[in-house]
């Protein structure tokens, strides 16, 4: 068979399933199309019958509408009336039968007699409020009688009588200029000429604007009886015969004017104030297309209107006027055949459902046919999916199938072993354990008696032994005389030299005489001879990083050990490749960890070196934190029973402790090192001293000026000396305030304000020679003409430094910081700074120092830590929080902080209290530091459980021995400390 056909072959069950499915699909489609066509024909045939039935019903309705009126007119024509009667006699003779006829026939709008002398007598029921309003009928009127009498001179006397429901007269009106004459109406002449009952074409009644028709017949020799019949009910009847929602049904005259339509509002159209019947073609687009068809008999057809197909039926009705009426029905074909469409869709769904139900049946039948081969395919797919748990296929009587099954079982075993050892090696995280595992797993998988692992030291260019396993036990390398050897050494065996320099794998056999330095191995194997396979370990770049040696003891029972077979050597080479990658990865990981740790310690050292006020803080806090963490991990106390940190947890704590103050790298040194209240980059006390010097010079100038003007020398000298002494005292007071060593009393603040109110004269422009930034601050106020008198101490607008918008922390910030941010970044006001109550820092400067922890959290959150180090920022950023939620920057409570974060807080405080390398303070002794921390414990600033562990475990003593000076290590009464902290010695 040509190779080109191989890609076109499909399994047998696919062919069977496909043919079965195709047959079902073709059958379903054919049946669906047949049902659709048959259903469509049935519906169309039924629609013709429905249209015919509607036409018959409409004609019957018209006949039932007109015939009772015919009978009524024939009956009323027998009434005793003539033209010689006056209105009273006519009312007496005609009113009651005519009123009863109107009550019995609600479709009648009026009944009337017209006489050949021009007299007219009409009875009209006032059934609606609209009619009553139209004829201005009085309240309670139910009937209107309109009577016209003419005298011998043909002058008309017209009266309207309004009667109630019992035919009692309510009122009457007289029309003086009546022009109506029945003899001029078409119904009058038509009835006289015909002799029977005539019907006019439908029209719009002038008085009520209702659509109707007039029926009339002669009554004797001198009178014509007429009746106005409304056709409003025909529109309601048509609306009931709408086949679908979009069906158009209309009853109209041959001239195209509508008589009845479901939307009755379109029937009457006004032209110059005269109501007329509406033209059908103006109603909508389908009816316009209908009226364009020629009017030649009944019609059953279909037509397409604006892309939509309509079924049309038109029928001529004899009733309804001299020429009869036309009834037309238009139905959209899509709506008419909606059931057919639904049946077609349901047939398709049913076919699909049957198809879906039968497909599994076909597949099942085909699988039964090809089950033996399919079992092998399943085995192959399982291996392809790395599923080695599927049991092997049973033996087959077919030789080729049986051979394939055996080969697949062996392949599965080999792949499973390879993947197991790869997964096992990849899961190991410690380098020394990894080396032992590489050797042990390779020995086990290759069924060797032992093995030896060498790694290359690239710096020393030596091959160093890393592990020896014989008979399943790890043995000491030195005891077996195994030591490192140079790669270029002549003593390096060839089976070790070639793989170590990137050569191919080597197999070798040696006895006791040829073993040389490996004789101890033979003795441990208890074998006079051994076979070995040495395989090079190569990293991703193909560089050899070591050699794996597998040993097999030869006790003379095997002609050729399985270890030396080519397929086994190939397998060992594959395993060694995975082992080499794992070893190289662990080496790289260890180097990266060492690099990261060195970089972290470098950064911490740089922060400590940045300012003499921090000293070795960043280096000692990690030590103390780890001491406390180790004490907690080893404690059996209930609060620490669940604290069992893993290697990854220790790593996270180590990094967090070293980086807990990394944000200080952004804190200006002159703020951290601020020793006096007026100090910035320089101490501004010198500027104030200069102003005092100016005032003292001014005092001498005043003295000599007064002497020159002849003033008394002794008096002026006394004034001069008093001013100079006051200035000296005031400056000394300001200098003392500047030191910040004592709290400022209220009297001190008042004296400071008094001194500040002194003035001095500046004659030079203070806006010359300044930086652009300072010039912007000075621009807040207009310059004053020189010379200008200024206060001795001032809080000027240019002393205020605006805070950049990017530095403002919103209350709803994503980090959860809850800080009171001062309005300004710096306030350099002289009086403001000198008025600091305690210490040397303003509120703005204290915020900047505290802000270092915010920067710590932000910096650490930006670092791409792996998942096991994800909590570094939380641990490092919590050492200024307090257990009662009053700390910063997030105001976390004890329950919201992790245990390592609470450890950091204690370590940070204790180190700060006992540090001796800070020039601004003396390091506390152990008892002093612990006494201060007792207050913090009682005040819920530190964790009481951890503080108790800190004391009881002796962590503070171990730290003191390593980092404190001997004179700081005094006696500590632990029981008293615990009692002062609110704890007990036993708890």
Secondary structure as UniProt FT lines:
FT   HELIX           3..8
FT   HELIX           12..76
FT   TURN            77..78
FT   TURN            83..84
FT   HELIX           87..104
FT   TURN            106..107
FT   STRAND          108..115
FT   TURN            116..117
FT   STRAND          120..125
FT   HELIX           129..134
FT   TURN            135..136
FT   TURN            139..140
FT   STRAND          143..150
FT   TURN            152..153
FT   STRAND          156..163
FT   TURN            165..166
FT   STRAND          169..175
FT   TURN            176..177
FT   HELIX           182..184
FT   HELIX           186..194
FT   STRAND          198..199
FT   STRAND          203..204
FT   TURN            206..208
FT   STRAND          211..218
FT   STRAND          223..230
FT   HELIX           232..240
FT   TURN            245..246
FT   STRAND          248..252
FT   TURN            254..255
FT   STRAND          257..261
FT   HELIX           264..266
FT   STRAND          268..271
FT   TURN            272..273
FT   STRAND          274..277
FT   HELIX           280..282
FT   HELIX           285..291
FT   STRAND          299..305
FT   TURN            306..307
FT   STRAND          308..317
FT   TURN            322..323
FT   STRAND          325..332
FT   HELIX           333..336
FT   HELIX           338..369
FT   HELIX           371..384
FT   TURN            385..386
FT   HELIX           399..427
FT   HELIX           431..445
FT   TURN            446..447
FT   STRAND          450..457
FT   TURN            458..461
FT   STRAND          462..470
FT   TURN            471..472
FT   STRAND          473..474
FT   HELIX           478..480
FT   STRAND          485..486
FT   TURN            487..488
FT   TURN            490..491
FT   HELIX           494..500
FT   TURN            501..502
FT   STRAND          506..511
FT   TURN            512..514
FT   HELIX           516..518
FT   HELIX           519..525
FT   STRAND          529..538
FT   TURN            540..541
FT   STRAND          544..554
FT   HELIX           562..564
FT   HELIX           566..610
FT   TURN            612..616
FT   HELIX           617..633
FT   HELIX           638..640
FT   TURN            641..642
FT   HELIX           647..658
FT   TURN            659..661
FT   HELIX           662..666
FT   HELIX           669..672
FT   TURN            677..678
FT   HELIX           685..708
FT   TURN            709..710
FT   HELIX           713..739
FT   HELIX           746..756
FT   STRAND          759..762
FT   TURN            766..769
FT   HELIX           772..778
FT   TURN            779..780
FT   STRAND          788..791
FT   HELIX           797..799
FT   STRAND          800..802
FT   HELIX           805..807
FT   TURN            811..812
FT   TURN            814..815
FT   STRAND          824..827
FT   HELIX           830..834
FT   HELIX           843..862
FT   HELIX           867..869
FT   TURN            870..871
FT   HELIX           872..876
FT   TURN            877..880
FT   HELIX           894..896
FT   HELIX           899..914
FT   TURN            919..920
FT   HELIX           926..938
FT   TURN            939..940
FT   HELIX           944..952
FT   TURN            953..954
FT   HELIX           955..963
FT   HELIX           966..968
FT   HELIX           974..980
FT   TURN            981..982
//
